[in-house]
Amino acid sequence: MSNRKEIIENFYKSLEAKGYKGKIVSAEHIPDLRQTVTNYYDQNLLDPGFYEEYKPYFEFEPNVDLVEIKSLFIISVPQPQFEAVFRLHNKRISLLIPPTYLYSLKLINELTEFLTEILKPAGYNVAYATLPQKTLAVHSGLAEYGRNNITYVSGMGSFHRLTTFYSDFPPDEDNWQDLQMMEICKECSACTRKCPTRAIPTDRFLLRAERCITFHNEQPGDTPFPDWIDPKWHNCLVGCLHCQKVCPANKKVINWTEPGPKFTEEETNLIIKGTNIDELPAMTKEKIDNYHLVNYYEIIPRNLSVFLKGQ
């Protein structure tokens, strides 16, 4: 299949068959994508500490084995929230994990294979991209921003996961538009009223990321929570669902919950103690690997302890 139009048609048809959605954007917009984020910082709309921590992500430099990057493929896959279960003192502790945390590597591998099957026969290649995906998704028209700065995709709400790839495929189409907020948000303030930390302002669109619970419970395990965060505000093992639960755009998906990892009392005690992941029993480590929780393992003991104190 050498015709570029046929490749694009096959891309969208194959996505639809899987229940996924996606867009293709010219790589010429990579500087625009980078500038969108840095403009927020230049306008003092991003907390300096927050920006410095995520600076490599915001000011990304493509580092892939492609002779030339000509396009960006961004794909949205529906993903539920997951229930993680721990046991301690013969009690069952159930905690939610929002969409976008689990199965990251599995999805990257699946979508790499998916795109390779479409592009490789015509001599084109793909490589996984790490960049500001939410911004790209909205600029591409794949998603719209909610007032909470989370991306919403038609039919999926915020229960989806974005994955982006660089490619040397020269696109015949170029999806790029101004950033858009959902129309429903203009007359709604449910997320603003629900957020306990006041991270979602009414005087501007951009989230006060430095006040977001998600930002704070994704920190390394030896970083204490700020004193101003009430322990009662925590509602997930990692991340936060306060604003997503009350969003009208999530009405059809908010109860979509799938089973996540289940840990025995012995395993829970080992995790709380901060046992090195390589020193865990093989079965416990396998659970963490299977759900792709490795990147969050270090922060779980601290976050879990918040809920245990309330038991």
C-alpha positions as CSV (number, residue, x, y, z in Angstrom):
1,M,0.0,0.0,0.0
2,S,2.1,2.9,-1.3
3,N,-0.6,5.5,-1.8
4,R,-0.6,7.9,1.1
5,K,-4.3,8.5,0.9
6,E,-5.0,4.8,1.2
7,I,-2.7,4.6,4.2
8,I,-4.5,7.4,6.0
9,E,-7.9,5.8,5.1
10,N,-6.7,2.5,6.5
11,F,-5.4,4.2,9.7
12,Y,-8.8,5.7,10.5
13,K,-10.7,2.6,9.4
14,S,-8.5,0.4,11.6
15,L,-8.9,2.7,14.5
16,E,-12.7,2.7,14.2
17,A,-12.7,-1.1,14.1
18,K,-10.9,-1.2,17.5
19,G,-13.0,1.5,19.1
20,Y,-10.1,3.9,19.1
21,K,-9.7,7.4,17.8
22,G,-6.7,9.3,16.4
23,K,-5.3,12.1,14.4
24,I,-2.3,12.8,12.2
25,V,-0.5,16.1,12.6
26,S,2.4,17.5,10.5
27,A,5.7,17.5,12.4
28,E,6.0,21.2,11.3
29,H,3.9,22.0,14.4
30,I,6.4,20.5,16.9
31,P,7.8,24.1,17.6
32,D,4.2,25.3,18.0
33,L,3.5,22.6,20.5
34,R,6.6,23.5,22.5
35,Q,5.8,27.2,22.4
36,T,2.2,26.7,23.6
37,V,3.5,25.4,26.9
38,T,6.4,27.8,27.3
39,N,4.0,30.8,26.7
40,Y,2.1,29.8,29.8
41,Y,5.3,29.9,31.8
42,D,6.3,33.3,30.2
43,Q,2.9,34.7,31.2
44,N,3.5,33.5,34.9
45,L,0.6,31.1,34.6
46,L,2.7,28.1,35.6
47,D,4.2,27.7,39.0
48,P,8.1,27.9,38.6
49,G,8.6,24.7,40.7
50,F,6.1,22.8,38.7
51,Y,7.6,24.0,35.4
52,E,11.1,23.1,36.4
53,E,10.1,19.6,37.4
54,Y,8.4,18.9,34.1
55,K,10.7,21.1,32.0
56,P,12.2,18.1,30.0
57,Y,8.7,17.1,29.2
58,F,7.5,20.6,28.2
59,E,10.7,21.5,26.3
60,F,11.1,18.0,24.7
61,E,13.7,17.2,22.1
62,P,12.8,14.3,19.8
63,N,15.5,11.6,20.3
64,V,14.5,8.7,18.0
65,D,16.1,6.6,15.3
66,L,14.3,8.3,12.4
67,V,16.2,10.1,9.6
68,E,13.4,12.7,9.5
69,I,10.3,13.3,11.5
70,K,7.5,14.3,9.2
71,S,4.3,13.6,11.2
72,L,2.8,12.9,14.6
73,F,0.3,10.1,15.1
74,I,-1.8,10.6,18.3
75,I,-4.2,7.8,19.4
76,S,-6.8,7.7,22.1
77,V,-7.8,4.4,23.6
78,P,-10.7,4.0,26.0
79,Q,-9.5,3.1,29.5
80,P,-11.4,2.5,32.7
81,Q,-10.6,3.3,36.3
82,F,-9.1,0.3,38.2
83,E,-9.8,-1.0,41.7
84,A,-6.6,-1.9,43.7
85,V,-7.2,-4.0,46.7
86,F,-5.0,-4.2,49.8
87,R,-5.5,-6.2,53.0
88,L,-4.3,-5.1,56.5
89,H,-5.4,-6.3,59.9
90,N,-7.9,-8.6,58.2
91,K,-9.6,-5.6,56.6
92,R,-10.1,-5.0,52.9
93,I,-8.9,-1.6,51.6
94,S,-10.2,-0.8,48.1
95,L,-8.6,2.2,46.3
96,L,-9.2,3.5,42.8
97,I,-6.6,4.2,40.2
98,P,-7.8,6.6,37.5
99,P,-7.5,6.0,33.8
100,T,-4.0,6.6,32.3
101,Y,-2.0,4.9,35.0
102,L,-2.1,1.2,34.3
103,Y,-1.0,-0.9,31.3
104,S,1.1,1.9,29.7
105,L,3.8,-0.3,28.3
106,K,1.3,-2.9,27.0
107,L,-0.6,-0.1,25.1
108,I,2.6,1.4,23.7
109,N,3.7,-2.0,22.4
110,E,0.2,-2.7,21.0
111,L,0.0,0.7,19.2
112,T,3.5,0.4,17.9
113,E,2.6,-2.9,16.3
114,F,-0.7,-1.4,15.0
115,L,1.0,1.5,13.3
116,T,3.9,-0.6,12.0
117,E,1.5,-2.9,10.2
118,I,-0.1,0.1,8.4
119,L,3.1,2.0,7.6
120,K,5.9,-0.5,7.3
121,P,4.7,-2.1,4.0
122,A,5.1,1.3,2.4
123,G,8.5,1.9,3.8
124,Y,7.5,4.2,6.7
125,N,8.5,3.9,10.3
126,V,7.2,5.0,13.8
127,A,8.8,5.7,17.2
128,Y,7.2,6.3,20.5
129,A,7.1,10.0,21.4
130,T,7.2,11.7,24.8
131,L,5.7,15.1,24.6
132,P,2.8,17.3,25.9
133,Q,0.1,14.9,24.7
134,K,-2.9,16.7,26.1
135,T,-1.9,19.9,24.3
136,L,-1.3,18.0,21.1
137,A,-4.6,16.1,21.4
138,V,-6.6,19.4,21.6
139,H,-4.6,21.1,18.9
140,S,-5.2,18.1,16.6
141,G,-8.9,18.2,17.2
142,L,-8.9,14.7,18.7
143,A,-9.9,16.0,22.1
144,E,-11.2,19.1,23.9
145,Y,-10.1,20.5,27.2
146,G,-12.4,20.4,30.2
147,R,-12.3,23.3,32.7
148,N,-10.2,21.0,34.8
149,N,-7.5,20.9,32.0
150,I,-8.2,17.2,31.4
151,T,-8.8,16.1,27.9
152,Y,-12.1,14.7,26.8
153,V,-12.7,12.6,23.7
154,S,-16.1,12.2,22.2
155,G,-17.7,9.0,23.4
156,M,-14.9,8.4,25.9
157,G,-15.1,11.4,28.2
158,S,-11.9,11.6,30.2
159,F,-11.7,7.8,30.5
160,H,-9.1,7.3,27.8
161,R,-5.3,7.2,27.3
162,L,-3.3,9.2,24.8
163,T,-0.3,7.7,23.0
164,T,1.8,9.6,20.5
165,F,4.3,8.5,17.8
166,Y,6.8,10.2,15.6
167,S,6.9,9.0,12.0
168,D,8.7,9.7,8.7
169,F,5.3,9.4,6.9
170,P,4.6,12.6,5.0
171,P,0.9,13.4,5.7
172,D,-1.5,14.6,3.1
173,E,-3.6,16.1,5.8
174,D,-2.7,18.4,8.7
175,N,-5.0,18.6,11.7
176,W,-4.1,21.6,13.7
177,Q,-6.4,24.1,15.4
178,D,-6.6,26.5,18.3
179,L,-7.0,25.1,21.8
180,Q,-10.7,24.4,22.5
181,M,-12.6,24.0,25.8
182,M,-15.8,21.9,25.8
183,E,-18.9,23.9,25.2
184,I,-20.5,22.3,28.2
185,C,-17.8,23.8,30.5
186,K,-18.8,27.4,29.7
187,E,-22.0,27.1,31.8
188,C,-20.7,24.5,34.3
189,S,-18.6,24.9,37.4
190,A,-19.1,21.4,38.9
191,C,-15.4,20.6,38.9
192,T,-14.4,24.0,40.3
193,R,-16.8,23.5,43.2
194,K,-15.8,19.9,43.9
195,C,-12.0,20.4,43.9
196,P,-11.0,20.6,47.6
197,T,-7.6,22.3,46.9
198,R,-9.1,25.1,44.7
199,A,-6.8,24.0,41.9
200,I,-9.4,24.8,39.3
201,P,-9.8,28.6,39.2
202,T,-12.6,30.7,38.0
203,D,-10.5,33.7,36.9
204,R,-8.5,31.8,34.3
205,F,-8.5,28.6,32.2
206,L,-5.2,27.2,33.2
207,L,-5.2,24.8,36.2
208,R,-3.2,25.8,39.2
209,A,-1.1,22.6,38.9
210,E,0.9,23.2,42.0
211,R,-2.3,22.8,44.1
212,C,-3.5,19.7,42.3
213,I,-3.6,16.5,44.4
214,T,-2.4,14.5,41.5
215,F,0.8,16.6,41.3
216,H,1.5,16.0,45.0
217,N,0.7,12.3,45.1
218,E,3.0,11.6,42.2
219,Q,6.0,12.9,44.0
220,P,8.8,10.5,45.2
221,G,8.0,8.5,48.3
222,D,10.3,10.5,50.6
223,T,8.6,13.8,49.8
224,P,6.1,14.8,52.5
225,F,2.7,16.0,51.6
226,P,2.2,19.8,52.2
227,D,0.6,20.6,55.5
228,W,-2.3,22.4,53.8
229,I,-3.5,19.1,52.1
230,D,-6.2,17.6,54.3
231,P,-5.7,13.7,54.4
232,K,-9.5,13.4,53.8
233,W,-9.0,14.9,50.4
234,H,-7.1,11.9,49.1
235,N,-9.4,9.6,47.1
236,C,-7.1,7.4,44.9
237,L,-4.0,5.3,45.3
238,V,-2.4,7.7,42.8
239,G,-3.9,10.6,41.0
240,C,-7.3,12.1,41.8
241,L,-10.9,11.7,40.6
242,H,-12.7,14.5,42.4
243,C,-13.3,16.6,39.3
244,Q,-13.9,13.7,36.9
245,K,-16.6,12.1,39.0
246,V,-18.8,15.2,38.9
247,C,-18.2,16.1,35.3
248,P,-21.4,15.8,33.1
249,A,-19.2,14.8,30.2
250,N,-18.3,11.6,32.1
251,K,-21.9,10.6,32.8
252,K,-21.8,7.5,30.7
253,V,-18.4,6.3,31.8
254,I,-17.9,7.3,35.4
255,N,-18.9,3.9,36.8
256,W,-16.6,2.0,34.4
257,T,-14.4,0.2,36.8
258,E,-12.2,-2.9,36.2
259,P,-10.4,-5.1,38.7
260,G,-6.8,-4.0,39.4
261,P,-4.1,-5.6,41.4
262,K,-5.0,-7.4,44.6
263,F,-2.4,-7.7,47.4
264,T,-2.5,-10.1,50.4
265,E,-1.8,-8.9,53.9
266,E,1.7,-10.1,53.7
267,E,2.2,-8.3,50.4
268,T,0.6,-5.1,51.8
269,N,3.0,-5.1,54.7
270,L,6.0,-5.5,52.5
271,I,4.8,-2.6,50.3
272,I,4.2,-0.3,53.3
273,K,7.7,-1.0,54.5
274,G,9.1,0.2,51.2
275,T,10.6,-3.1,50.3
276,N,12.8,-2.8,47.3
277,I,10.9,-4.0,44.3
278,D,13.6,-6.6,43.4
279,E,13.4,-8.0,46.9
280,L,9.6,-8.7,46.7
281,P,8.3,-12.3,46.4
282,A,8.1,-13.3,42.7
283,M,4.3,-13.4,42.7
284,T,4.1,-9.8,44.2
285,K,6.6,-8.4,41.7
286,E,4.7,-10.2,38.9
287,K,1.5,-8.3,39.9
288,I,3.3,-5.0,39.8
289,D,4.9,-5.9,36.4
290,N,1.6,-7.2,34.9
291,Y,-0.3,-4.0,35.7
292,H,2.7,-1.8,34.7
293,L,2.9,-0.2,38.2
294,V,6.7,-0.2,38.3
295,N,7.0,3.5,37.7
296,Y,4.6,4.2,40.6
297,Y,5.9,1.6,43.0
298,E,8.1,4.0,44.9
299,I,5.2,6.4,45.7
300,I,2.7,3.7,46.7
301,P,3.8,3.3,50.3
302,R,3.5,7.0,51.1
303,N,0.1,7.3,49.4
304,L,-1.2,4.1,50.9
305,S,-0.2,5.2,54.4
306,V,-2.6,8.1,54.2
307,F,-5.5,5.8,53.9
308,L,-4.2,3.3,56.5
309,K,-4.1,6.1,59.1
310,G,-7.8,6.6,58.6
311,Q,-8.6,2.9,59.1
